[in-house]
Amino acid sequence: MVYVLKNEDYVKIPNNIGFFEYFVMLVLILYVGLANQLVLFHSFKEKPIVFFVPILLSGILILKHRIQFSRNFILLIFFYLFYFAAITIKYKAIYPSLLVQYPSVFLIAYVLIKTLKYDLFKIYEYFLYVFAIIGLIFWTLQVALGGDTLYGLLANIPNIEKFSHVTGGGYNIIFYSVQPAFASVLYSHLPPRNCGFAWEPGSFAVYLCLALFVNLFMLKDEKYRVRHLVVLLLALFTTQSTTGFFIIIIIGVYYYFNSSLKSIFLTLPLMILGIGLIFSLPFMTEKIMSLTVNAESIDAIVEAGYGRETSITPQRFTSFMIAIRDFLYNPVFGTAGISGESWTEKIGVNISAISGIGNLLGHFGIVGFLFFMIVTIRSSIQLSRHFRYKGVLLLFLIILSISISYYILFIPLIVCFWIFALFHE
């Protein structure tokens, strides 16, 4: 066995998983952060080198572990090529980046699943625990210094503005991101929000929630579990994320019903109190109200996007309603995310919809949507059976909740969660 740490806080894994496999996992976790130019995994056309790095690492894993391609993987690539042909015929043009981008994502996910199998989740939880510690240390420093002191110190680093990709004009130093103070004040977030290694606090929160899901349902007998749980929960609370809090409530409800009868009676009052406290937080109320107002002013938001050089990024529900129009216009195959084919681009509006489920429908139509739903539900069922917990739809509900707020479904490490059952035969 390989032991990551030398004390009680260790992670046991098989002997065929060593330093290189951990390094690959670390790289792919940084990729989900999307917080700097080195890991912007959005488009093969715009960032081919960013795509090349995980493909190269996957190639080394294929050779090292002598990975063979399964029937399911070959069929998936075959059906994707059929989809690519349909899009080519529909738009009367060939898009080479489209031919490379998604098969590459599936390849990376396939290799990672075949290499790590179920240990993938354990290693993911371990790294998020480490990043949670780093995030809490820097966040505490940020709070102690006050205002924009830490932000101002990072601003002195040469070219950090060009290097970083953090919302609100924030800065990233690989393992931590800092937003300016106004980004927290906007929704009455006091103290500032913890972005962790991600491009914004909400995305860091959903990655922490995935780690908490692993911790509570897959690491039942591990000695270090409680310690990790406390750190992950503390980090989640400092993100002050509505999406993160909503997902942890879902996880908490499922964990509650997986507990013994005695535990259920003891924890029920605490659980009700906890949910009540979460929804009574000032920033939760203001954020929910702002989402409602935003969703009611779609026309005004669209008008504001005319002729802009930089894109407007509406809130999640507004983004969904904007993205869903592409699905209504292209219900079968979608637009494939091709530049210039969305309805907003055709009328000269520069808007970036962040809704994952909305973009999934708009980009891939009913074909892609059904594939995603079926495979995710299948993975959710398989994990519940393997780890013997009640709640076959838990992972599905977590992924669905994430996809409402963020379009990160096709980042390789996130793909590993929802496509796991297809590749782990």
C-alpha positions in Angstrom: 0.0 0.0 0.0 1.0 3.6 -0.6 0.5 6.0 2.3 0.1 9.7 1.4 0.6 10.9 5.0 2.7 9.3 7.7 0.2 9.8 10.7 -3.4 8.9 11.2 -4.4 11.2 8.4 -3.4 8.8 5.6 -5.0 7.6 2.4 -4.4 4.0 1.5 -4.3 3.1 -2.1 -3.0 0.2 -4.2 0.7 -0.3 -5.0 0.2 0.4 -8.8 -0.9 4.0 -7.9 2.1 6.1 -7.2 3.5 9.6 -7.4 2.8 10.1 -11.1 -0.9 9.2 -10.7 -1.2 11.6 -7.8 0.5 14.3 -10.0 -2.0 13.7 -12.8 -4.9 14.0 -10.3 -3.4 17.2 -8.9 -3.1 18.8 -12.4 -6.7 17.8 -13.2 -8.0 19.3 -10.0 -6.2 22.6 -10.8 -7.9 22.4 -14.2 -11.3 22.5 -12.6 -10.3 25.7 -10.8 -10.2 27.6 -14.2 -8.6 30.4 -12.3 -5.6 31.2 -14.5 -4.4 31.1 -18.1 -2.6 27.8 -17.5 -5.8 25.9 -16.8 -8.5 27.6 -18.9 -10.0 24.4 -20.3 -12.8 26.1 -22.3 -12.0 25.7 -25.9 -9.4 23.6 -27.9 -9.4 26.3 -30.6 -8.4 29.1 -28.2 -6.2 27.1 -25.8 -4.7 24.0 -27.6 -1.7 23.7 -25.3 -4.0 23.7 -22.2 -5.7 20.6 -23.8 -2.4 19.0 -24.8 -1.0 18.7 -21.2 -3.7 16.4 -19.8 -3.8 14.5 -23.1 -0.1 13.9 -22.8 -0.4 12.8 -19.2 -3.2 10.5 -20.2 -1.0 9.0 -22.9 1.7 8.2 -20.3 -0.9 6.5 -18.1 -2.1 4.4 -21.1 1.4 3.2 -21.7 2.3 2.7 -18.0 -0.9 0.8 -17.1 -1.4 -0.8 -20.5 -4.9 0.5 -20.7 -7.1 -1.0 -23.5 -10.1 0.8 -24.9 -13.4 -0.8 -23.9 -16.4 -1.4 -26.1 -18.3 1.4 -24.3 -15.6 3.9 -25.0 -15.3 2.9 -28.7 -19.1 3.1 -29.1 -19.2 6.6 -27.4 -16.5 7.9 -29.8 -18.4 6.3 -32.7 -21.7 8.0 -31.7 -19.9 11.3 -31.2 -18.4 11.1 -34.7 -22.0 10.5 -36.0 -23.0 13.7 -34.1 -20.0 15.6 -35.6 -21.1 14.5 -39.1 -24.7 15.6 -38.4 -23.4 19.0 -37.2 -21.1 19.3 -40.3 -24.1 18.6 -42.6 -26.4 21.0 -40.7 -24.0 24.0 -40.8 -22.3 23.0 -44.1 -18.8 23.5 -42.5 -16.2 21.4 -40.8 -15.1 22.4 -37.3 -11.8 20.6 -36.5 -11.7 21.9 -32.9 -15.1 20.3 -32.3 -13.7 17.0 -33.7 -10.9 17.1 -31.1 -12.3 18.8 -28.0 -14.9 16.4 -26.7 -13.3 13.1 -27.7 -10.2 14.4 -25.8 -12.3 15.1 -22.7 -13.8 11.6 -22.8 -10.3 10.1 -23.4 -8.9 11.9 -20.3 -11.8 10.8 -18.1 -11.7 7.2 -19.4 -7.9 6.9 -18.7 -8.3 8.3 -15.2 -11.2 6.0 -14.3 -9.4 2.9 -15.7 -6.3 3.8 -13.8 -7.7 4.8 -10.4 -11.1 3.0 -10.5 -13.0 3.7 -7.2 -9.9 5.2 -5.6 -10.4 8.2 -7.9 -12.9 9.5 -5.4 -10.8 8.9 -2.3 -7.8 10.7 -3.9 -10.1 13.6 -5.0 -11.4 14.0 -1.4 -7.8 14.0 -0.1 -6.7 16.8 -2.5 -9.8 18.9 -1.8 -9.0 18.5 1.9 -5.5 19.9 1.3 -6.8 22.7 -0.8 -9.4 23.5 1.9 -6.6 23.9 4.4 -4.7 26.1 2.1 -7.8 28.1 1.4 -8.6 28.6 5.1 -5.1 29.7 5.8 -5.1 32.4 3.1 -8.7 33.4 3.8 -7.8 33.9 7.5 -4.9 36.0 6.4 -7.1 38.0 4.0 -9.6 38.6 6.8 -6.9 39.5 9.4 -5.3 42.0 7.0 -8.6 43.6 6.2 -10.1 45.3 3.2 -8.1 44.9 0.0 -4.7 44.6 1.7 -3.9 41.0 0.5 -5.4 41.9 -2.9 -3.2 44.9 -3.1 -0.1 42.9 -2.2 -0.8 40.4 -5.0 -1.4 43.2 -7.4 2.4 43.9 -7.2 3.2 40.6 -8.8 4.2 41.3 -12.5 1.5 40.3 -15.1 -0.8 38.8 -12.4 -3.7 40.6 -14.0 -3.1 38.9 -17.4 -2.4 35.6 -15.7 -5.5 35.4 -13.5 -9.0 34.5 -14.5 -11.0 35.3 -11.4 -14.4 37.0 -11.3 -14.6 40.6 -10.1 -11.1 41.3 -11.4 -9.5 39.0 -8.8 -6.0 37.5 -8.8 -4.9 33.9 -8.7 -1.6 32.5 -7.3 -2.3 28.8 -8.4 -3.5 27.5 -5.0 -5.6 30.5 -4.0 -7.7 33.3 -5.6 -8.5 36.7 -4.1 -11.4 38.9 -5.2 -11.5 42.7 -4.5 -13.5 43.7 -1.4 -16.4 45.1 -3.5 -17.2 41.6 -4.9 -18.1 40.5 -1.4 -19.9 43.7 -0.4 -22.1 43.4 -3.5 -24.3 40.7 -1.8 -23.6 41.7 1.8 -20.9 39.1 2.2 -19.0 40.0 5.3 -16.3 38.8 5.8 -14.9 38.3 2.3 -15.6 35.0 0.5 -13.2 32.2 0.2 -12.4 31.4 -3.5 -9.9 28.6 -2.8 -8.1 27.6 -5.9 -11.1 28.3 -8.2 -12.2 31.3 -10.3 -15.0 32.2 -7.8 -16.3 31.2 -4.4 -19.3 29.3 -5.7 -17.3 27.0 -7.9 -14.9 26.2 -5.0 -18.0 25.4 -2.9 -19.3 22.8 -5.4 -16.0 21.1 -5.5 -16.0 21.0 -1.7 -19.5 19.5 -1.8 -18.3 16.7 -4.1 -15.5 16.0 -1.6 -18.0 16.0 1.2 -20.2 13.6 -0.7 -17.2 11.3 -1.0 -16.3 11.8 2.7 -19.7 11.0 4.1 -20.7 8.1 1.8 -17.5 6.5 0.6 -15.1 6.8 3.5 -17.2 5.3 6.3 -14.4 3.4 8.0 -11.4 5.6 7.4 -9.7 7.0 10.6 -9.1 10.5 9.1 -12.7 10.9 7.9 -13.9 13.2 10.7 -10.9 15.5 10.5 -11.4 15.9 6.8 -15.1 16.5 7.3 -14.6 19.3 9.7 -12.0 21.1 7.5 -14.2 20.7 4.4 -17.3 22.0 6.1 -15.4 25.0 7.5 -14.0 25.8 4.0 -17.5 25.5 2.5 -19.0 27.9 5.1 -16.3 30.5 4.2 -17.3 30.4 0.6 -20.8 31.8 1.5 -22.2 30.2 -1.6 -25.9 29.7 -2.1 -25.3 26.8 -4.5 -22.8 25.2 -2.1 -25.3 25.5 0.8 -28.1 24.1 -1.2 -26.1 21.0 -2.2 -24.9 20.4 1.3 -28.5 20.4 2.4 -29.2 17.7 -0.1 -26.2 15.7 1.0 -27.2 16.2 4.7 -30.7 15.0 4.1 -29.5 11.8 2.4 -26.9 11.3 5.1 -29.6 11.8 7.8 -31.7 9.0 6.3 -28.6 6.7 6.1 -28.0 7.1 9.8 -29.2 4.7 12.5 -32.7 5.2 14.0 -31.1 6.5 17.3 -29.0 9.0 15.4 -32.0 10.2 13.4 -33.9 11.2 16.6 -30.9 12.8 18.1 -29.9 14.9 15.0 -33.3 15.8 13.6 -33.6 19.0 15.7 -30.0 20.0 14.9 -30.7 19.4 11.2 -33.8 21.5 11.1 -32.1 24.3 13.0 -29.1 24.2 10.7 -31.2 24.5 7.5 -33.2 27.3 9.1 -29.9 29.2 10.0 -28.5 28.7 6.5 -31.6 30.2 4.8 -31.8 33.1 7.4 -28.3 34.3 6.5 -28.5 37.9 5.1 -26.6 37.1 1.9 -28.7 34.0 1.2 -31.9 36.1 1.2 -30.4 38.9 -0.9 -28.9 36.5 -3.4 -32.2 34.6 -3.9 -34.0 37.9 -4.3 -31.5 39.1 -6.9 -31.8 35.9 -8.9 -35.6 36.4 -9.0 -35.3 40.0 -10.1 -32.6 39.1 -12.7 -34.8 36.4 -14.2 -37.7 38.9 -14.6 -35.6 41.4 -16.6 -34.2 39.2 -19.4 -35.1 41.7 -22.1 -33.3 44.5 -20.3 -30.2 42.3 -19.9 -30.2 41.3 -23.6 -30.5 45.0 -24.6 -27.5 45.9 -22.4 -25.4 43.3 -24.3 -25.8 44.9 -27.7 -22.4 45.9 -29.3 -20.3 45.2 -26.2 -16.7 44.2 -26.5 -16.8 42.3 -23.2 -19.6 39.8 -22.5 -22.3 40.2 -19.9 -22.7 37.2 -17.6 -26.2 37.0 -16.2 -27.2 35.1 -13.1 -27.9 31.3 -13.3 -31.7 31.4 -13.9 -31.5 34.2 -16.4 -28.6 32.3 -18.1 -30.8 29.2 -18.3 -33.7 31.1 -19.9 -31.3 32.7 -22.4 -29.5 29.4 -23.2 -32.8 27.5 -23.5 -33.8 29.5 -26.6 -30.9 27.9 -28.5 -32.4 24.6 -27.6 -35.9 25.7 -28.8 -34.4 26.8 -32.2 -32.2 23.7 -32.5 -34.0 20.9 -30.5 -32.3 17.8 -31.9 -28.6 18.4 -32.1 -28.2 21.9 -30.7 -25.6 24.4 -31.9 -22.6 22.3 -30.7 -21.4 25.5 -29.1 -20.2 26.8 -32.5 -19.2 30.5 -32.4 -21.8 32.7 -34.1 -24.6 30.2 -34.0 -26.4 31.1 -30.8 -29.4 33.4 -31.1 -27.7 36.1 -29.0 -24.7 36.3 -31.3 -26.8 36.4 -34.4 -28.5 39.6 -33.2 -25.2 41.2 -32.0 -25.6 40.6 -28.3 -22.5 39.7 -26.3 -23.7 37.5 -23.4 -22.1 34.5 -21.8 -24.7 32.1 -20.3 -23.3 30.2 -17.3 -26.2 27.7 -16.9 -24.7 24.2 -17.3 -28.0 22.5 -18.0 -29.2 25.3 -20.2 -26.0 25.2 -22.3 -26.1 21.4 -22.4 -29.5 21.6 -24.0 -28.6 24.6 -26.2 -25.3 23.1 -27.4 -26.2 19.4 -27.8 -30.0 19.3 -28.0 -32.2 16.5 -26.8 -29.6 13.9 -28.0 -26.8 15.2 -25.7 -29.2 15.9 -22.9 -30.6 12.4 -22.8 -27.1 10.9 -23.0 -26.0 13.0 -20.0 -29.1 12.2 -17.9 -29.1 8.4 -18.6 -25.3 8.1 -17.9 -25.4 10.3 -14.8 -28.3 8.3 -13.3 -26.6 5.1 -14.1 -23.4 6.3 -12.3 -25.4 7.5 -9.4 -27.0 4.0 -9.0 -23.7 2.2 -9.4 -21.9 4.3 -6.7 -24.8 3.8 -4.2 -24.7 0.0 -4.7 -20.9 -0.2 -4.5 -20.6 1.9 -1.4 -23.8 0.5 0.1 -25.6 3.7 1.0 -29.3 4.5 0.6 -30.1 7.0 -2.1 -29.5 5.9 -5.7 -30.2 9.4 -7.1 -27.9 11.3 -4.7 -25.0 11.8 -7.1 -27.4 12.7 -9.9 -29.1 15.4 -7.7 -25.6 16.8 -6.8 -24.5 17.0 -10.5 -27.9 18.4 -11.5 -27.6 21.1 -8.8 -24.1 22.0 -10.0 -25.2 22.1 -13.6 -27.9 24.6 -12.9 -25.3 27.1 -11.7 -22.1 26.3 -13.7 -21.2 25.0 -17.1 -18.4 22.7 -15.9 -19.9 19.4 -17.0 -17.2 18.8 -19.6 -14.1 19.5 -17.6 -12.4 16.0 -17.4 -12.5 15.5 -13.6 -16.2 16.5 -13.4 -16.9 14.1 -16.3 -15.3 11.3 -14.2 -18.1 11.7 -11.7 -21.1 11.5 -14.0 -19.7 9.1 -16.6 -18.1 6.7 -14.2 -20.5 3.8 -14.7 -20.0 3.9 -18.5 -16.3 3.5 -18.3 -16.0 1.3 -15.2 -17.5 -1.9 -16.5 
